[in-house]
């Protein structure tokens, strides 16, 4: 499928995810790339409350879309997403968690081990 996105940053991210998937034999990055290729209106938006419900303390979570700030986070987790609302970023950092970009997570963990996709 040809990239039809107009956001150059997103195009580069999708192609690098596909490359890491192929080179490192990590199917998780291909799945995330497919999610990011969806139209903007169909892209996932996940509230902090859902992440808190399904993640364990110390987990690394990836959201192929936007993280929203509704809910309470009572765990220390690392969240990678394409976009964060200001409220979500504040909630995660107040709990001593980390908000990272998907690109940074891929560089830290190229094999995609122990990463949970939520959305």
C-alpha positions, 0 to 999 in steps of 0.5 A, spaced: 500 500 500 502 506 498 503 512 503 498 517 501 499 521 507 501 529 507 505 529 513 512 528 512 514 526 519 508 521 519 511 518 512 518 517 515 515 514 521 511 509 517 517 507 513 522 506 518 517 502 522 516 497 516 523 497 515 525 495 523 519 490 522 523 487 516 530 487 519 529 486 526 523 481 524 518 484 529 511 484 527 509 489 532 512 495 528 508 493 522 502 492 526 503 499 528 505 502 521 498 499 519 494 503 524 498 509 523 496 509 515 489 509 517 485 516 516 486 521 521 478 520 523 479 513 524 486 513 528 485 511 535 484 515 541 485 512 548 484 515 555 489 514 561 483 510 564 484 505 559 491 505 559 491 504 567 486 498 566 490 494 562 497 496 563 501 493 569 506 497 573 513 498 569 510 496 563 511 499 556 505 501 552 504 503 545 498 507 542 498 508 535 494 514 535 493 520 541 493 519 548 487 523 552 487 525 559 481 523 562 482 518 568 487 517 573 493 513 572 496 509 579 502 506 575 509 508 573 509 506 566 512 508 559 507 510 554 509 511 547 504 514 542 504 519 536 501 524 539 499 526 547 494 531 549 497 536 554 493 533 560 495 526 558 502 528 558 502 532 565 498 526 568 503 521 566 509 525 568 506 527 575 506 519 576 513 519 574 512 515 568 515 517 561 511 519 555 516 518 549 515 518 541 514 512 537 520 513 534 524 513 540 521 507 543 523 503 536 530 506 537 530 504 544 527 497 543 528 495 536 525 488 537 519 490 540 519 485 546 515 486 552 511 492 548 503 492 549 499 495 544 493 499 547 487 502 543 
